[in-house]
Amino acid sequence: MSKHNLDWVGRLKPDAPDGATTIAIERSRSNIDVDSLSQHLLGTEFLECQGRILALLQKDPLFSKERQANLSRPDRYMLALARGKRLRQMTDKHEWSDEDHEMAKYLTDDVSPYQLHQTMFRQTLLEQSNPEQKKYWMDLHSSWKIIGAYAQTELGHGSNVSGIELTARWDPKAKEFILHSPTLTASKWWNGSLGRTATHSVIAAQLLLPEGFDDKGEIIYKGYGPHMFVTRVRDAETHLPLPGIAIGDIGPKYGYNSMDNAYMLFNNFRIPHDAMLSRYSRVDPTTGKYHKPENPAVVYGSMTHARKRITMASRLALARAVSVAVRYCSVRRQFQDKENPNPSSVETAVLDYPTVQIRLLPLLATTYALHYTGKRMGEIYDATRSSIDGGNMSSLIDLHSLSSGLKSLGSELAADGIETCRRSMGGHGYGGGSGLVQLNADYLAKPTVEGDNWMITQQMARYLLKKVDLIVNSSANFAPSNTTEGTLFEYHKAQSAGFPPLDIYFDNKQLVSSFQRRAAYLAFETHNAHRIRKRSWNSLLVQLHELSHAQSELILVQNFFDALFAEKSLPSSVQDVLWLNFRLFALSTMKKSALTFSRARAVSDKDLDLLSDTILGLMQEIRPHAVRLVDAWSIPDYLLDSALGRFDGRVYEDLFNRAHRLNPLNKITFNPYYWTDEIVMGSNDNGKILSKL
């Protein structure tokens, strides 16, 4: 069809009121100072950095997102590789800091082939290398003369790190370790950046040391558990796998199309003695004697760091989806009010329906809850790492359990919330113009990576049960050493005296107390089931998961409350709306688990009966501020890449532009007639599609 025949299409406009007018009206309904709230959430440095880096990216055609959704997976990987190289080049050219580079990655929004080089590989070298190793490897790492990956997960073992099958046998004569995959299930699997990109990798393997000989003269090896090693895996010149190593990309996945997740097998591959990362444990090269770490948990430091990162990132992942959904549902109109018919009135904004509000507005509140806990988690992690670096390991278990519980809950809230946002937008939410296709598919990995969300909650639950053990066996003058011990101790004392009623509707502090009482109740109930009634651990796994989530929900509610209580710089109009969001998050969370709050005597049945109406009332109060509350996250249109979530509200113009002008399928005329094998009209390409299969 010739171009001039379609000129009339470009002259069409959306029906009134258009999206731009509607979104402007939405913003006029609220008195929230968006700039003040953005500064409060993200800080001046973040916002300045975002604006500066965004301007540079948008000038470079390589970072255009207009047509990337139509690329094949191999092309998507190649695009991400090219962008990763360009970002490193820009780092040199513009003298970017690490924070600048991270901002560029955040805005580009690729799951970069260099991601593991910059995260797990780097973090493991920093945390587990001895001083000589650290200097050698970090110089190579920071110059990008090597590209690193992190290979722990295997085809047969993921969360069960102690069960990995790859072995590292010590050869005392050659003073070398021998990496060997004894079974197919010993193949490394899922390891990001390794399939086609990395030159080196940190590798988790079972350390085996010779302990003598059997009757046949064969060496007997004793296992010392998983340890970390680092080695080159590809040739420096050809980039092909080294002899004795098989590596490749594992193929298509649910998401992560730009990431080369790997498989890797070893066949008696020899590495030098200093390939074993030896900050905490080592093998004496002369005697072959093993020196164990003071605290075995230190070997999982990189995993704790990764879980911390996931916890902190969950707020912005969910905020992206909520921003799209709230803006679109403010612009989208469906049906007139049948009880108040008025032929001249416009249709009702979708966000005005309680059935949409109940899905979106609690999620909007959740982004703020995740923010305050993510911020606090970062502070705790930095303080703990500082203590560990100074030789004090006492708080490592606290951090390990906290990161496990919050990673599980935070990534679950974000992953489920992104999908809820998509569904709330109806048919257009399913389309590529939503901006949620890649976000949803990529984020779905988070509940599984770095520890399955159902499995790792055992770590938080085990920590709490040990605290209950400590308290029930303590003397009368027991002094709690942290907030968790204090909450459990107060609950233990109150069990005999009874629990006073809590006013959850008129006292925010008592609302927090109801979450404390419920978490403590579940901890003591689970302790009783396991320690007193002797129920097996595995029979309690569902209960342990519930306990971990209850404690993590308490942490979210407590941190939300503490942050708002301490905040003095925000305008009162903003603080008032944030308190409404605090209550909406807390009460919506309570409603989902009303039974356990009732059993714990944390809330009266009378107050529970009022929950639904109270939540509806809170949503009505928050509704006028919804658009400005998502605006405060300052997520640029470039990152959202969403027709539905555009800041200016021009939803329908953008949706049609993406379909009519940017869709490459519409540039081709196809031959639909079955009696010919030709696919593209006039091409004579009979059977050409077979070459792609």
Beta strands, then each sheet from edge to edge (+ up, - down):
strand 1: 148-151
strand 2: 167-171
strand 3: 176-180
strand 4: 188-191
strand 5: 200-213
strand 6: 219-232
strand 7: 245-249
strand 8: 262-266
strand 9: 269-272
strand 10: 282-283
strand 11: 290-291
sheet 1: 1+ 5+ 2+ 3- 9+
sheet 2: 1+ 5+ 6-
sheet 3: 4+ 8- 7+
sheet 4: 10+ 11-
end
